[in-house]
């Protein structure tokens, strides 16, 4: 019983670590998109007819 509990805890720890890695990757990806979305420069704002308040 005790061995099974250890395995379960270790499995949950691994899952948490993997989820955290995945979230970090997604976070980095989103930041990269925000930086490179093209709306940061005036030229693309004109092209898309966007005005910044």
Buried (B, 14 or more C-beta within 10 A) or exposed (E): EEEEEEEEEEEEEEEEEEEEEEEEEEEEEEEEEEEEEEEEEEEEBEEEEEEEE
